[in-house]
Amino acid sequence: MITAPENICLEIESSLIKSNLYSKEPRGEGNAPTWRISPEPYYLSTKEVEFFSALGPHLLKFYTTLNRFYADSLKGKLPLWFAQYLDAGKPDDLVTYSRMKRIRGDLPGIIRPDIIVTEDGFSVTELDSIPGGFGLTSRLMDLYSARGEVIVGNDNGGISSAFYRMAESVAGEKSCVVVIIVSDEAKDYWKEMSNLAHQLRDNGLPVFALKPQEVIFKEEGLFFKNDDGEIKIDVLYRFFELFDLKNIPKAELIMYSCKKGRVKITPPCKPYLEEKLAFALFKHPALISLWEKELGLETFEVLSHLIPDTWILDSQEIPNYAVIPGFNIRGKPIQSWKELIPLTQKERELVIKPSGFSPESWGSRGVVVGHDVSSEVWRQTLEKSLANFPSQSSILQKFHKGRRVKISYWDNSSESILEMEARVRLTPYYFLIDGSAQLTGILATLCPHDKKKIHGMSEAVLMPCAKLNN
C-alpha cells in the first residue's frame, strides 16, 4: 500500500478525477484546482463520534416540532406570527400546497447541519434539508476507508446505501425506482449526483439522475425513458430549490403527481422547513417553554447550547416601551435594528444572511460577516435586509469563531505537501430511515484561518471524518 503522503494525495486525486468529481483545471481566479486534498482524514475522538451519532435524533425532533408548531400556529394553538414569519415572501399557491394533508407529516429525507468547531466545542449555524456534498462525501469515504481508516458512518452502511434505504422509507416499499432531479440552478452538483446514481445502479439498485425536462408526465404518474423503455418513478429526490420552481421544466406536473399520490417527493415541498429563521423562533423568549415541553429537556438543552443566538431582521417598529429581546449594545438593550449601524468592527462579530427562498440563501451566497467588511458595507447590508422584509427575510446571528487546527495538504503548484492553520466546518449527513435519523458520514471542510466564511472554496481542504485510534 502507498504510504508516502504525496503519493496518497495523488492516488486520491486520480480516483476522484476518474469519478468525474475533481478537476485540476483552474476555477475562477488564480490557478487553483477544485479544492485541496489531504493525505489523512479529519480525526474525531470517540467522545466526538458519540456526540455526532446522538445529534441526529435531536435534530429530527427539531424538524418534527417545527413542522407541528407551524400547523398549530395556523390552528390558533400557537401565535399566528409563528407561521407568518415562515410563510413570508412565499407565493400563495406554494403556501397552500405546503399545507396539503397528504404531506402534512412529511419531513426531509436528509438532515445536514453546518457545524463550526470552536474552542468550546461545536456551534450549529444552520440546517440544510437539500444539501449537496453527500455524493462527494460518499466517494471520499470509500477512498480513505480503502487505506484502512475507520471512517465515521460506515458502520451504518455508508451514504450510498443509506440514500436508497431512505428512499424506500419514503416510498413505503422495497425495490422502489428512485430519480434524483437536478435543476440548472444546481448544475454544479450534477456530476456528483450522477456519480452516486451510477454507483447505486452498479450495486443493482434502480437509482437515476435526471434533468427536469427528462421527466415524462402521465395521469398515472411520472416516467422517464432509458434503454429498457419507459420506467415509472416511485420516489423523486428533489435536488432543486423551491424559489426556483418557475424555472424548473414540468415543476407543476411533478407537484401535481405528488398531490394525487402517484409519486413521493423528498424533501417535501414545504418552504417553511427550509427557513434559517427557524433558529430565531427557537430562541424567541415567548416560545422557549413551548419548545422545551415539546422537545423534552435533554434535546432542548442540547440544541440551546449548540444553536447561536439568532434574530429575524424584522423592520416593523416596536412599541416605545419594548426592546428587541436578548440583544444588548454596550450593556444596554436596543429598540431598533438601525442602532447596529454605528457598531465598531469589534462589536460587529455578527452574521447577516438571507433566511431562505432566495438564490442568495444557499452556498454561502449573501452571507456577510460583520467584522470582515467595512462599516459602509455593513450599513448597506443591514439597511437592505430591513428594506426587503417581509418579501425576503434575513437573519442576524452571533458569529462563533472557529478553533485553529493544523492540516497537511497536497499543493499542485509546488508539487509538495504543505501545512496550514485552518478553521473547520463539519457537515454530518443524517438519513431518515424508518423514523430514525442515522449518521452516515461527516465531511470536514477546512479553510485558511483568516477566512471568516468556511465553505468549499479552492483554498479549502476537504476530507471525510474518521475515528481516532485511542
ChimeraX attribute file (.defattr): number of C-alpha atoms within 10 A of each C-alpha:
attribute: neighborCount
match mode: 1-to-1
recipient: residues
	/A:1	6
	/A:2	10
	/A:3	9
	/A:4	9
	/A:5	17
	/A:6	19
	/A:7	15
	/A:8	20
	/A:9	22
	/A:10	17
	/A:11	15
	/A:12	18
	/A:13	21
	/A:14	14
	/A:15	16
	/A:16	17
	/A:17	13
	/A:18	11
	/A:19	17
	/A:20	13
	/A:21	20
	/A:22	20
	/A:23	16
	/A:24	14
	/A:25	10
	/A:26	12
	/A:27	14
	/A:28	10
	/A:29	7
	/A:30	8
	/A:31	13
	/A:32	19
	/A:33	19
	/A:34	20
	/A:35	18
	/A:36	26
	/A:37	23
	/A:38	24
	/A:39	22
	/A:40	19
	/A:41	24
	/A:42	22
	/A:43	20
	/A:44	17
	/A:45	13
	/A:46	13
	/A:47	10
	/A:48	14
	/A:49	20
	/A:50	11
	/A:51	11
	/A:52	18
	/A:53	20
	/A:54	15
	/A:55	20
	/A:56	23
	/A:57	19
	/A:58	19
	/A:59	21
	/A:60	22
	/A:61	18
	/A:62	21
	/A:63	20
	/A:64	18
	/A:65	16
	/A:66	22
	/A:67	18
	/A:68	14
	/A:69	20
	/A:70	23
	/A:71	18
	/A:72	16
	/A:73	16
	/A:74	16
	/A:75	11
	/A:76	9
	/A:77	11
	/A:78	16
	/A:79	16
	/A:80	15
	/A:81	13
	/A:82	19
	/A:83	18
	/A:84	15
	/A:85	18
	/A:86	23
	/A:87	24
	/A:88	18
	/A:89	19
	/A:90	18
	/A:91	10
	/A:92	11
	/A:93	8
	/A:94	17
	/A:95	18
	/A:96	10
	/A:97	16
	/A:98	19
	/A:99	16
	/A:100	14
	/A:101	10
	/A:102	13
	/A:103	18
	/A:104	14
	/A:105	12
	/A:106	17
	/A:107	22
	/A:108	23
	/A:109	23
	/A:110	23
	/A:111	25
	/A:112	24
	/A:113	22
	/A:114	19
	/A:115	22
	/A:116	24
	/A:117	20
	/A:118	16
	/A:119	11
	/A:120	8
	/A:121	13
	/A:122	19
	/A:123	23
	/A:124	20
	/A:125	21
	/A:126	18
	/A:127	21
	/A:128	19
	/A:129	20
	/A:130	19
	/A:131	17
	/A:132	18
	/A:133	14
	/A:134	24
	/A:135	22
	/A:136	24
	/A:137	27
	/A:138	23
	/A:139	23
	/A:140	24
	/A:141	27
	/A:142	16
	/A:143	19
	/A:144	21
	/A:145	17
	/A:146	12
	/A:147	13
	/A:148	8
	/A:149	19
	/A:150	19
	/A:151	26
	/A:152	26
	/A:153	26
	/A:154	18
	/A:155	11
	/A:156	13
	/A:157	14
	/A:158	22
	/A:159	28
	/A:160	20
	/A:161	16
	/A:162	23
	/A:163	27
	/A:164	23
	/A:165	20
	/A:166	24
	/A:167	29
	/A:168	20
	/A:169	18
	/A:170	26
	/A:171	20
	/A:172	13
	/A:173	11
	/A:174	11
	/A:175	14
	/A:176	21
	/A:177	19
	/A:178	25
	/A:179	25
	/A:180	23
	/A:181	24
	/A:182	24
	/A:183	23
	/A:184	15
	/A:185	14
	/A:186	13
	/A:187	14
	/A:188	12
	/A:189	19
	/A:190	21
	/A:191	18
	/A:192	24
	/A:193	25
	/A:194	20
	/A:195	20
	/A:196	25
	/A:197	25
	/A:198	17
	/A:199	18
	/A:200	17
	/A:201	13
	/A:202	11
	/A:203	11
	/A:204	10
	/A:205	17
	/A:206	17
	/A:207	25
	/A:208	24
	/A:209	23
	/A:210	18
	/A:211	16
	/A:212	20
	/A:213	13
	/A:214	14
	/A:215	21
	/A:216	18
	/A:217	16
	/A:218	12
	/A:219	10
	/A:220	12
	/A:221	19
	/A:222	22
	/A:223	18
	/A:224	17
	/A:225	12
	/A:226	8
	/A:227	6
	/A:228	6
	/A:229	9
	/A:230	12
	/A:231	14
	/A:232	22
	/A:233	22
	/A:234	23
	/A:235	25
	/A:236	26
	/A:237	22
	/A:238	19
	/A:239	23
	/A:240	21
	/A:241	21
	/A:242	21
	/A:243	17
	/A:244	15
	/A:245	14
	/A:246	10
	/A:247	13
	/A:248	20
	/A:249	15
	/A:250	17
	/A:251	17
	/A:252	12
	/A:253	17
	/A:254	22
	/A:255	18
	/A:256	17
	/A:257	20
	/A:258	21
	/A:259	17
	/A:260	13
	/A:261	14
	/A:262	20
	/A:263	21
	/A:264	24
	/A:265	27
	/A:266	23
	/A:267	23
	/A:268	22
	/A:269	24
	/A:270	24
	/A:271	19
	/A:272	23
	/A:273	25
	/A:274	24
	/A:275	25
	/A:276	25
	/A:277	27
	/A:278	25
	/A:279	26
	/A:280	20
	/A:281	20
	/A:282	23
	/A:283	20
	/A:284	18
	/A:285	12
	/A:286	12
	/A:287	14
	/A:288	14
	/A:289	12
	/A:290	15
	/A:291	21
	/A:292	16
	/A:293	10
	/A:294	17
	/A:295	19
	/A:296	13
	/A:297	11
	/A:298	11
	/A:299	20
	/A:300	21
	/A:301	12
	/A:302	13
	/A:303	19
	/A:304	16
	/A:305	14
	/A:306	16
	/A:307	20
	/A:308	19
	/A:309	20
	/A:310	26
	/A:311	24
	/A:312	24
	/A:313	26
	/A:314	19
	/A:315	17
	/A:316	11
	/A:317	10
	/A:318	12
	/A:319	8
	/A:320	7
	/A:321	6
	/A:322	12
	/A:323	15
	/A:324	13
	/A:325	14
	/A:326	13
	/A:327	15
	/A:328	12
	/A:329	11
	/A:330	7
	/A:331	7
	/A:332	8
	/A:333	14
	/A:334	17
	/A:335	17
	/A:336	16
	/A:337	18
	/A:338	13
	/A:339	10
	/A:340	15
	/A:341	16
	/A:342	13
	/A:343	17
	/A:344	13
	/A:345	15
	/A:346	10
	/A:347	13
	/A:348	20
	/A:349	17
	/A:350	19
	/A:351	20
	/A:352	24
	/A:353	25
	/A:354	26
	/A:355	25
	/A:356	26
	/A:357	24
	/A:358	17
	/A:359	15
	/A:360	14
	/A:361	19
	/A:362	18
	/A:363	12
	/A:364	14
	/A:365	12
	/A:366	17
	/A:367	17
	/A:368	21
	/A:369	20
	/A:370	27
	/A:371	19
	/A:372	19
	/A:373	13
	/A:374	12
	/A:375	17
	/A:376	11
	/A:377	13
	/A:378	24
	/A:379	18
	/A:380	13
	/A:381	19
	/A:382	23
	/A:383	16
	/A:384	12
	/A:385	23
	/A:386	21
	/A:387	15
	/A:388	15
	/A:389	17
	/A:390	19
	/A:391	12
	/A:392	17
	/A:393	28
	/A:394	28
	/A:395	24
	/A:396	24
	/A:397	22
	/A:398	18
	/A:399	20
	/A:400	19
	/A:401	16
	/A:402	22
	/A:403	18
	/A:404	19
	/A:405	14
	/A:406	12
	/A:407	20
	/A:408	18
	/A:409	21
	/A:410	23
	/A:411	20
	/A:412	15
	/A:413	9
	/A:414	8
	/A:415	10
	/A:416	14
	/A:417	17
	/A:418	13
	/A:419	13
	/A:420	16
	/A:421	15
	/A:422	23
	/A:423	26
	/A:424	26
	/A:425	28
	/A:426	24
	/A:427	26
	/A:428	27
	/A:429	29
	/A:430	30
	/A:431	27
	/A:432	25
	/A:433	19
	/A:434	13
	/A:435	14
	/A:436	14
	/A:437	24
	/A:438	27
	/A:439	29
	/A:440	26
	/A:441	31
	/A:442	27
	/A:443	25
	/A:444	25
	/A:445	24
	/A:446	29
	/A:447	27
	/A:448	20
	/A:449	19
	/A:450	12
	/A:451	14
	/A:452	18
	/A:453	18
	/A:454	22
	/A:455	20
	/A:456	20
	/A:457	18
	/A:458	19
	/A:459	17
	/A:460	23
	/A:461	25
	/A:462	27
	/A:463	26
	/A:464	29
	/A:465	28
	/A:466	26
	/A:467	19
	/A:468	17
	/A:469	10
	/A:470	5
